[in-house]
Amino acid sequence: MDDIEKAYNLALDYLYSFVDYSLKHVSELAKADFNLDRMFALMDALGNPQETYPILHVAGTKGKGSTCALCASALQAAGYKVGLYISPHLFDYTERIQINDQPISHAELVALVEQVKPYVARIPRLTTFEITTALGFLAFAERGVDVAVVEVGLGGRLDATNVVRPRVAVITSLSMDHMAVLGDTLAKIAGEKAGIIKPGVPLVSAPQKEEALEVLKRVAAERDAPMTLVGREVRFEVLDSSLEGQVVLLRDEVQQTALEVRLPLLGDHQAINAAVAYAALQAGGFHLGPQPIQSGFARVKWPARFEIARREPPVIFDSAHNDESFARLRATLEQHFPGRPVILIFGASEDKNIPGMLREIKPKIRRVILTCADHPRALGVEKLQEFAEQAGVPYESVTPVEAALARALDLVAEDGSIVLSAGSMFVTAEAMTAWKKVSQLGK
């Protein structure tokens, strides 16, 4: 291992030496001390780098990552130097901080960590996510980005990213998730997400269930934030869809214009995300014109979102991890592979509605292979078996994830079923790594 990689691993050890709520059990997450005081203090100490460039701030339960990727890709196509801050990462920690579609280097992360250490030492009880968010804001300032697209980590109101005053606040599709922290009703969850709405800053929202929409409308009105609702001010229509991608017509009802865009991302929900991204760029004052939006959307890359790694028999990697996203996943499967059964490689974190997810996908299931990611919050297969029994799906248990993928590939070799990994980003990331090895061996 060379000196840079040693230093990089030490930098990660340093970051993980703080409280990392993404690795904590749900009982600890529920009583976590989330507030923005520490984060404001840290950003002040660093000279508030987040105030040196315009920001698109994106919250939501589902679709926020894809929406961020679409916005960043269009801005880059227009010639902007674009920072993108996301979480979690799939393979490498530096994926969280990207500039023009490239993660920062290991050496850059090391330098940033060394730079913030003295400031971090003066502020008690900072978390891993808070420090990483500060590193992202600092990296964007030092590299001189023209604009940053920032994804909320959890919730919105008390999320570490919520120290920004953005050009536009964006709230993608809301559904039940992280209830122990955000609340056990859609209205409560919407209230937490609405915490990113700032006085006078435009708000763009995906279509929402009425219970959530009422909250967003009320908060936007209270804060005098002009609101654009996709499905009302911006409409969308899928004109064509195949495994190569889809063609979506976006209609701007305010400007009385229409734009046809191609998306490599599959599923009706991605058409919604494209409309949200378009509306965000307009509301944020980034009047890019048709060409950068079309070329940016057409070349967007966002891994593990109905990613087809092999056509026949199909191998698909997806990041669905709640009931609603599993319903969308089933609809996309039915659209592109009607009547084709699925071997599902499935693992999940402890705070998820596992029977709900399995029930949503059940009509497509030939067999579920229960497995467990190498992650502290991953449920063991014994507990997953109980949930599989409740959902009434045929299952077997195979660990580790690499062995689960091998078993799934053996099963589909018999009848051409679909191999699908979903339920946990961490399981899917491990399955994707295992698939790369299999592909290199030419299997």
MARPAFI-412905 format. One record per residue (C-alpha): x, y, z; residue in one letter; residue number from 1. Coordinates in nm, 3 decimals. Layout:
{{X,Y,Z},'A',NUM}
...
// end
This chain:
{{0.000,0.000,0.000},'M',1}
{{0.148,0.337,-0.101},'D',2}
{{0.171,0.642,0.125},'D',3}
{{-0.144,0.809,-0.015},'I',4}
{{-0.357,0.501,0.048},'E',5}
{{-0.219,0.467,0.401},'K',6}
{{-0.299,0.833,0.468},'A',7}
{{-0.646,0.789,0.311},'Y',8}
{{-0.724,0.494,0.540},'N',9}
{{-0.607,0.696,0.840},'L',10}
{{-0.833,0.984,0.729},'A',11}
{{-1.130,0.744,0.712},'L',12}
{{-1.038,0.605,1.056},'D',13}
{{-1.042,0.963,1.185},'Y',14}
{{-1.384,1.036,1.031},'L',15}
{{-1.531,0.712,1.164},'Y',16}
{{-1.391,0.782,1.511},'S',17}
{{-1.677,1.030,1.556},'F',18}
{{-2.039,0.929,1.607},'V',19}
{{-2.166,0.790,1.277},'D',20}
{{-2.543,0.761,1.299},'Y',21}
{{-2.559,0.576,0.967},'S',22}
{{-2.392,0.285,1.150},'L',23}
{{-2.606,0.307,1.464},'K',24}
{{-2.900,0.091,1.558},'H',25}
{{-3.241,0.252,1.529},'V',26}
{{-3.286,0.280,1.908},'S',27}
{{-2.977,0.504,1.925},'E',28}
{{-3.084,0.697,1.616},'L',29}
{{-3.418,0.780,1.778},'A',30}
{{-3.256,0.951,2.075},'K',31}
{{-2.976,1.117,1.877},'A',32}
{{-2.899,1.478,1.952},'D',33}
{{-2.966,1.629,1.611},'F',34}
{{-2.928,2.006,1.605},'N',35}
{{-2.751,2.255,1.380},'L',36}
{{-2.554,2.447,1.646},'D',37}
{{-2.239,2.236,1.604},'R',38}
{{-2.259,2.256,1.226},'M',39}
{{-2.305,2.635,1.222},'F',40}
{{-2.008,2.668,1.460},'A',41}
{{-1.788,2.451,1.238},'L',42}
{{-1.884,2.635,0.918},'M',43}
{{-1.820,2.971,1.088},'D',44}
{{-1.476,2.850,1.196},'A',45}
{{-1.400,2.745,0.837},'L',46}
{{-1.509,3.083,0.698},'G',47}
{{-1.851,2.967,0.568},'N',48}
{{-1.732,2.822,0.235},'P',49}
{{-2.092,2.716,0.157},'Q',50}
{{-2.179,3.084,0.104},'E',51}
{{-1.935,3.127,-0.186},'T',52}
{{-2.138,2.950,-0.458},'Y',53}
{{-2.507,2.901,-0.542},'P',54}
{{-2.667,2.578,-0.416},'I',55}
{{-2.958,2.354,-0.514},'L',56}
{{-3.068,2.180,-0.193},'H',57}
{{-3.258,1.852,-0.239},'V',58}
{{-3.455,1.657,0.023},'A',59}
{{-3.707,1.374,-0.013},'G',60}
{{-3.770,1.010,0.067},'T',61}
{{-3.720,0.869,-0.281},'K',62}
{{-3.568,1.015,-0.596},'G',63}
{{-3.346,1.278,-0.438},'K',64}
{{-3.023,1.116,-0.559},'G',65}
{{-3.149,1.079,-0.917},'S',66}
{{-3.282,1.436,-0.913},'T',67}
{{-2.944,1.563,-0.789},'C',68}
{{-2.763,1.367,-1.061},'A',69}
{{-2.995,1.506,-1.332},'L',70}
{{-2.950,1.866,-1.212},'C',71}
{{-2.571,1.830,-1.188},'A',72}
{{-2.546,1.668,-1.533},'S',73}
{{-2.751,1.944,-1.700},'A',74}
{{-2.552,2.220,-1.528},'L',75}
{{-2.228,2.057,-1.634},'Q',76}
{{-2.354,2.030,-1.993},'A',77}
{{-2.418,2.406,-1.979},'A',78}
{{-2.051,2.466,-1.897},'G',79}
{{-2.077,2.512,-1.520},'Y',80}
{{-1.820,2.360,-1.287},'K',81}
{{-2.050,2.158,-1.063},'V',82}
{{-2.008,2.022,-0.711},'G',83}
{{-2.228,1.729,-0.612},'L',84}
{{-2.265,1.616,-0.249},'Y',85}
{{-2.447,1.286,-0.190},'I',86}
{{-2.481,1.006,0.065},'S',87}
{{-2.432,0.722,0.120},'P',88}
{{-2.152,0.608,-0.111},'H',89}
{{-2.167,0.277,-0.297},'L',90}
{{-1.802,0.176,-0.319},'F',91}
{{-1.568,0.455,-0.207},'D',92}
{{-1.612,0.730,0.051},'Y',93}
{{-1.496,1.000,-0.192},'T',94}
{{-1.807,0.939,-0.409},'E',95}
{{-1.987,1.163,-0.158},'R',96}
{{-1.794,1.470,-0.281},'I',97}
{{-1.784,1.501,-0.661},'Q',98}
{{-1.679,1.778,-0.897},'I',99}
{{-1.787,1.757,-1.260},'N',100}
{{-1.895,1.395,-1.221},'D',101}
{{-1.563,1.286,-1.064},'Q',102}
{{-1.513,1.201,-0.696},'P',103}
{{-1.235,1.399,-0.529},'I',104}
{{-0.908,1.206,-0.506},'S',105}
{{-0.794,1.016,-0.198},'H',106}
{{-0.510,1.268,-0.162},'A',107}
{{-0.761,1.554,-0.168},'E',108}
{{-0.972,1.397,0.106},'L',109}
{{-0.657,1.350,0.318},'V',110}
{{-0.564,1.717,0.273},'A',111}
{{-0.916,1.834,0.359},'L',112}
{{-0.926,1.621,0.674},'V',113}
{{-0.590,1.762,0.789},'E',114}
{{-0.721,2.113,0.724},'Q',115}
{{-1.036,2.075,0.938},'V',116}
{{-0.883,1.878,1.229},'K',117}
{{-0.787,2.183,1.442},'P',118}
{{-1.135,2.334,1.403},'Y',119}
{{-1.313,2.004,1.472},'V',120}
{{-1.108,1.962,1.791},'A',121}
{{-1.264,2.280,1.933},'R',122}
{{-1.628,2.178,1.880},'I',123}
{{-1.753,1.894,2.101},'P',124}
{{-1.977,1.610,1.979},'R',125}
{{-1.951,1.662,1.605},'L',126}
{{-2.063,1.362,1.399},'T',127}
{{-1.905,1.186,1.101},'T',128}
{{-2.174,1.320,0.870},'F',129}
{{-2.136,1.677,0.994},'E',130}
{{-1.761,1.671,0.937},'I',131}
{{-1.799,1.507,0.595},'T',132}
{{-2.056,1.771,0.495},'T',133}
{{-1.811,2.044,0.597},'A',134}
{{-1.540,1.872,0.390},'L',135}
{{-1.772,1.878,0.089},'G',136}
{{-1.854,2.248,0.126},'F',137}
{{-1.484,2.325,0.171},'L',138}
{{-1.378,2.118,-0.131},'A',139}
{{-1.630,2.296,-0.353},'F',140}
{{-1.503,2.638,-0.242},'A',141}
{{-1.137,2.547,-0.284},'E',142}
{{-1.193,2.397,-0.627},'R',143}
{{-1.394,2.702,-0.732},'G',144}
{{-1.722,2.539,-0.834},'V',145}
{{-1.979,2.760,-1.006},'D',146}
{{-2.269,2.580,-0.841},'V',147}
{{-2.325,2.290,-0.599},'A',148}
{{-2.605,2.035,-0.587},'V',149}
{{-2.645,1.917,-0.227},'V',150}
{{-2.845,1.612,-0.121},'E',151}
{{-2.991,1.605,0.230},'V',152}
{{-2.867,1.311,0.436},'G',153}
{{-3.167,1.245,0.664},'L',154}
{{-3.487,1.445,0.700},'G',155}
{{-3.413,1.812,0.635},'G',156}
{{-3.484,2.044,0.925},'R',157}
{{-3.194,1.923,1.142},'L',158}
{{-2.977,1.770,0.870},'D',159}
{{-2.615,1.889,0.862},'A',160}
{{-2.663,2.022,0.507},'T',161}
{{-2.933,2.262,0.628},'N',162}
{{-2.682,2.536,0.709},'V',163}
{{-2.707,2.651,0.347},'V',164}
{{-2.919,2.927,0.200},'R',165}
{{-2.984,2.781,-0.143},'P',166}
{{-3.105,2.926,-0.472},'R',167}
{{-3.382,2.668,-0.469},'V',168}
{{-3.511,2.406,-0.223},'A',169}
{{-3.632,2.080,-0.377},'V',170}
{{-3.848,1.812,-0.216},'I',171}
{{-3.884,1.488,-0.408},'T',172}
{{-4.140,1.213,-0.347},'S',173}
{{-4.227,1.164,0.021},'L',174}
{{-4.322,0.831,0.178},'S',175}
{{-4.284,0.647,0.509},'M',176}
{{-3.919,0.594,0.602},'D',177}
{{-3.691,0.652,0.904},'H',178}
{{-4.005,0.684,1.118},'M',179}
{{-3.812,0.651,1.447},'A',180}
{{-3.638,0.980,1.370},'V',181}
{{-3.873,1.170,1.140},'L',182}
{{-4.216,1.075,1.276},'G',183}
{{-4.476,0.806,1.223},'D',184}
{{-4.711,0.992,0.988},'T',185}
{{-4.660,1.135,0.640},'L',186}
{{-4.748,1.481,0.775},'A',187}
{{-4.472,1.462,1.038},'K',188}
{{-4.220,1.340,0.781},'I',189}
{{-4.324,1.622,0.546},'A',190}
{{-4.276,1.869,0.832},'G',191}
{{-3.916,1.751,0.879},'E',192}
{{-3.841,1.768,0.505},'K',193}
{{-4.006,2.113,0.484},'A',194}
{{-3.737,2.232,0.725},'G',195}
{{-3.517,2.306,0.421},'I',196}
{{-3.766,2.570,0.296},'I',197}
{{-3.608,2.912,0.358},'K',198}
{{-3.781,3.252,0.362},'P',199}
{{-3.821,3.383,0.010},'G',200}
{{-3.632,3.091,-0.151},'V',201}
{{-3.825,2.911,-0.429},'P',202}
{{-3.954,2.562,-0.351},'L',203}
{{-3.998,2.284,-0.608},'V',204}
{{-4.195,1.974,-0.509},'S',205}
{{-4.261,1.642,-0.677},'A',206}
{{-4.626,1.529,-0.683},'P',207}
{{-4.717,1.437,-0.325},'Q',208}
{{-4.996,1.261,-0.139},'K',209}
{{-5.243,1.518,-0.007},'E',210}
{{-5.136,1.477,0.357},'E',211}
{{-4.775,1.570,0.269},'A',212}
{{-4.867,1.836,0.014},'L',213}
{{-5.078,2.030,0.266},'E',214}
{{-4.776,2.059,0.498},'V',215}
{{-4.543,2.173,0.218},'L',216}
{{-4.798,2.432,0.097},'K',217}
{{-4.849,2.568,0.448},'R',218}
{{-4.477,2.600,0.525},'V',219}
{{-4.406,2.757,0.184},'A',220}
{{-4.683,3.013,0.244},'A',221}
{{-4.557,3.090,0.597},'E',222}
{{-4.205,3.150,0.462},'R',223}
{{-4.316,3.338,0.152},'D',224}
{{-4.140,3.077,-0.063},'A',225}
{{-4.281,3.064,-0.419},'P',226}
{{-4.381,2.703,-0.487},'M',227}
{{-4.361,2.506,-0.811},'T',228}
{{-4.551,2.177,-0.801},'L',229}
{{-4.468,1.913,-1.061},'V',230}
{{-4.795,1.792,-1.208},'G',231}
{{-4.933,2.147,-1.187},'R',232}
{{-4.682,2.410,-1.310},'E',233}
{{-4.461,2.151,-1.480},'V',234}
{{-4.623,1.846,-1.636},'R',235}
{{-4.462,1.536,-1.782},'F',236}
{{-4.559,1.257,-2.018},'E',237}
{{-4.363,0.942,-2.108},'V',238}
{{-4.368,0.923,-2.489},'L',239}
{{-4.157,0.611,-2.534},'D',240}
{{-3.980,0.359,-2.313},'S',241}
{{-3.745,0.068,-2.381},'S',242}
{{-3.443,-0.092,-2.217},'L',243}
{{-3.232,0.175,-2.390},'E',244}
{{-3.411,0.444,-2.189},'G',245}
{{-3.718,0.662,-2.217},'Q',246}
{{-3.837,0.975,-2.392},'V',247}
{{-4.024,1.221,-2.170},'V',248}
{{-4.213,1.535,-2.271},'L',249}
{{-4.181,1.814,-2.014},'L',250}
{{-4.442,2.091,-2.033},'R',251}
{{-4.378,2.420,-1.857},'D',252}
{{-4.729,2.555,-1.798},'E',253}
{{-4.596,2.893,-1.676},'V',254}
{{-4.361,2.959,-1.970},'Q',255}
{{-4.596,2.781,-2.212},'Q',256}
{{-4.306,2.576,-2.350},'T',257}
{{-4.242,2.205,-2.405},'A',258}
{{-3.919,2.008,-2.411},'L',259}
{{-3.856,1.648,-2.515},'E',260}
{{-3.579,1.476,-2.319},'V',261}
{{-3.416,1.133,-2.334},'R',262}
{{-3.335,0.956,-2.007},'L',263}
{{-3.114,0.649,-1.966},'P',264}
{{-3.287,0.595,-1.627},'L',265}
{{-3.586,0.360,-1.645},'L',266}
{{-3.922,0.373,-1.468},'G',267}
{{-4.209,0.624,-1.453},'D',268}
{{-4.065,0.760,-1.127},'H',269}
{{-3.756,0.873,-1.320},'Q',270}
{{-3.981,1.075,-1.552},'A',271}
{{-4.109,1.249,-1.237},'I',272}
{{-3.751,1.307,-1.120},'N',273}
{{-3.665,1.459,-1.460},'A',274}
{{-3.959,1.698,-1.431},'A',275}
{{-3.852,1.792,-1.076},'V',276}
{{-3.492,1.852,-1.191},'A',277}
{{-3.611,2.066,-1.484},'Y',278}
{{-3.838,2.268,-1.252},'A',279}
{{-3.553,2.312,-0.999},'A',280}
{{-3.316,2.448,-1.264},'L',281}
{{-3.584,2.694,-1.380},'Q',282}
{{-3.690,2.805,-1.031},'A',283}
{{-3.326,2.844,-0.924},'G',284}
{{-3.266,3.091,-1.205},'G',285}
{{-3.041,2.858,-1.406},'F',286}
{{-3.204,2.925,-1.741},'H',287}
{{-2.994,2.676,-1.929},'L',288}
{{-3.192,2.658,-2.250},'G',289}
{{-3.311,2.333,-2.409},'P',290}
{{-2.980,2.192,-2.538},'Q',291}
{{-2.786,2.155,-2.208},'P',292}
{{-3.091,2.006,-2.036},'I',293}
{{-3.138,1.756,-2.319},'Q',294}
{{-2.770,1.657,-2.340},'S',295}
{{-2.723,1.659,-1.961},'G',296}
{{-3.029,1.442,-1.895},'F',297}
{{-2.936,1.205,-2.180},'A',298}
{{-2.592,1.130,-2.040},'R',299}
{{-2.673,1.119,-1.668},'V',300}
{{-2.524,0.827,-1.477},'K',301}
{{-2.674,0.710,-1.150},'W',302}
{{-2.573,0.356,-1.047},'P',303}
{{-2.798,0.099,-0.881},'A',304}
{{-3.119,0.260,-1.008},'R',305}
{{-3.276,-0.022,-1.210},'F',306}
{{-2.928,-0.073,-1.353},'E',307}
{{-2.930,-0.358,-1.603},'I',308}
{{-2.587,-0.519,-1.579},'A',309}
{{-2.674,-0.804,-1.816},'R',310}
{{-2.956,-0.831,-2.067},'R',311}
{{-3.005,-1.210,-2.082},'E',312}
{{-3.082,-1.362,-1.846},'P',313}
{{-3.125,-1.019,-1.687},'P',314}
{{-2.915,-0.907,-1.390},'V',315}
{{-3.053,-0.587,-1.233},'I',316}
{{-2.921,-0.378,-0.943},'F',317}
{{-3.158,-0.144,-0.762},'D',318}
{{-3.159,0.073,-0.452},'S',319}
{{-3.527,0.032,-0.350},'A',320}
{{-3.549,0.016,0.029},'H',321}
{{-3.906,0.100,0.135},'N',322}
{{-4.261,-0.009,0.041},'D',323}
{{-4.321,0.269,-0.209},'E',324}
{{-3.994,0.220,-0.394},'S',325}
{{-4.063,-0.154,-0.414},'F',326}
{{-4.404,-0.078,-0.568},'A',327}
{{-4.228,0.136,-0.830},'R',328}
{{-3.968,-0.134,-0.884},'L',329}
{{-4.242,-0.392,-0.947},'R',330}
{{-4.413,-0.158,-1.196},'A',331}
{{-4.085,-0.103,-1.384},'T',332}
{{-4.018,-0.479,-1.394},'L',333}
{{-4.367,-0.543,-1.527},'E',334}
{{-4.324,-0.271,-1.789},'Q',335}
{{-3.994,-0.399,-1.928},'H',336}
{{-4.006,-0.770,-1.840},'F',337}
{{-4.379,-0.857,-1.833},'P',338}
{{-4.455,-1.196,-1.682},'G',339}
{{-4.088,-1.270,-1.613},'R',340}
{{-4.025,-1.413,-1.262},'P',341}
{{-3.757,-1.275,-1.029},'V',342}
{{-3.490,-1.425,-0.806},'I',343}
{{-3.453,-1.146,-0.549},'L',344}
{{-3.128,-1.105,-0.355},'I',345}
{{-3.260,-0.930,-0.046},'F',346}
{{-3.120,-0.781,0.271},'G',347}
{{-3.238,-0.483,0.475},'A',348}
{{-3.158,-0.256,0.765},'S',349}
{{-3.341,-0.306,1.091},'E',350}
{{-3.561,0.007,1.067},'D',351}
{{-3.734,-0.092,0.742},'K',352}
{{-4.085,-0.229,0.682},'N',353}
{{-3.956,-0.559,0.548},'I',354}
{{-4.290,-0.746,0.518},'P',355}
{{-4.426,-0.442,0.329},'G',356}
{{-4.139,-0.445,0.080},'M',357}
{{-4.168,-0.819,0.022},'L',358}
{{-4.546,-0.799,-0.021},'R',359}
{{-4.508,-0.528,-0.287},'E',360}
{{-4.267,-0.738,-0.495},'I',361}
{{-4.434,-1.074,-0.419},'K',362}
{{-4.632,-1.101,-0.748},'P',363}
{{-4.300,-1.108,-0.939},'K',364}
{{-4.111,-1.343,-0.705},'I',365}
{{-3.995,-1.691,-0.793},'R',366}
{{-3.764,-1.703,-0.491},'R',367}
{{-3.606,-1.466,-0.240},'V',368}
{{-3.245,-1.524,-0.140},'I',369}
{{-3.207,-1.368,0.202},'L',370}
{{-2.861,-1.236,0.279},'T',371}
{{-2.679,-0.990,0.504},'C',372}
{{-2.445,-0.704,0.415},'A',373}
{{-2.129,-0.638,0.610},'D',374}
{{-2.286,-0.342,0.790},'H',375}
{{-2.369,-0.283,1.159},'P',376}
{{-2.737,-0.205,1.092},'R',377}
{{-2.797,-0.503,0.862},'A',378}
{{-3.053,-0.751,0.993},'L',379}
{{-2.934,-1.109,1.028},'G',380}
{{-3.091,-1.374,0.805},'V',381}
{{-3.272,-1.539,1.098},'E',382}
{{-3.481,-1.224,1.150},'K',383}
{{-3.529,-1.181,0.773},'L',384}
{{-3.667,-1.537,0.760},'Q',385}
{{-3.944,-1.441,1.004},'E',386}
{{-4.044,-1.151,0.780},'F',387}
{{-4.031,-1.368,0.466},'A',388}
{{-4.266,-1.614,0.640},'E',389}
{{-4.503,-1.325,0.725},'Q',390}
{{-4.501,-1.207,0.363},'A',391}
{{-4.556,-1.560,0.234},'G',392}
{{-4.269,-1.562,-0.016},'V',393}
{{-4.056,-1.868,-0.101},'P',394}
{{-3.706,-1.811,0.032},'Y',395}
{{-3.369,-1.951,0.122},'E',396}
{{-3.080,-1.794,0.313},'S',397}
{{-2.730,-1.755,0.171},'V',398}
{{-2.445,-1.552,0.317},'T',399}
{{-2.227,-1.368,0.239},'P',400}
{{-2.371,-1.152,-0.043},'V',401}
{{-2.117,-1.285,-0.293},'E',402}
{{-2.245,-1.640,-0.233},'A',403}
{{-2.607,-1.517,-0.260},'A',404}
{{-2.530,-1.374,-0.606},'L',405}
{{-2.366,-1.700,-0.714},'A',406}
{{-2.673,-1.895,-0.598},'R',407}
{{-2.907,-1.656,-0.784},'A',408}
{{-2.704,-1.690,-1.105},'L',409}
{{-2.722,-2.071,-1.076},'D',410}
{{-3.101,-2.055,-1.035},'L',411}
{{-3.161,-1.827,-1.334},'V',412}
{{-2.940,-2.045,-1.553},'A',413}
{{-3.217,-2.307,-1.520},'E',414}
{{-3.511,-2.101,-1.645},'D',415}
{{-3.402,-1.748,-1.748},'G',416}
{{-3.557,-1.568,-1.450},'S',417}
{{-3.434,-1.220,-1.355},'I',418}
{{-3.162,-1.174,-1.092},'V',419}
{{-3.252,-0.863,-0.893},'L',420}
{{-3.071,-0.713,-0.594},'S',421}
{{-3.274,-0.467,-0.382},'A',422}
{{-3.377,-0.386,-0.025},'G',423}
{{-3.046,-0.240,0.092},'S',424}
{{-2.792,-0.015,-0.079},'M',425}
{{-2.522,-0.203,0.112},'F',426}
{{-2.635,-0.545,-0.015},'V',427}
{{-2.664,-0.409,-0.368},'T',428}
{{-2.316,-0.253,-0.351},'A',429}
{{-2.169,-0.586,-0.240},'E',430}
{{-2.365,-0.770,-0.510},'A',431}
{{-2.234,-0.525,-0.773},'M',432}
{{-1.876,-0.583,-0.656},'T',433}
{{-1.930,-0.960,-0.674},'A',434}
{{-2.084,-0.925,-1.022},'W',435}
{{-1.775,-0.739,-1.146},'K',436}
{{-1.562,-1.035,-1.039},'K',437}
{{-1.799,-1.279,-1.213},'V',438}
{{-1.801,-1.068,-1.530},'S',439}
{{-1.421,-1.051,-1.537},'Q',440}
{{-1.411,-1.429,-1.520},'L',441}
{{-1.644,-1.435,-1.821},'G',442}
{{-1.923,-1.631,-1.655},'K',443}
// end
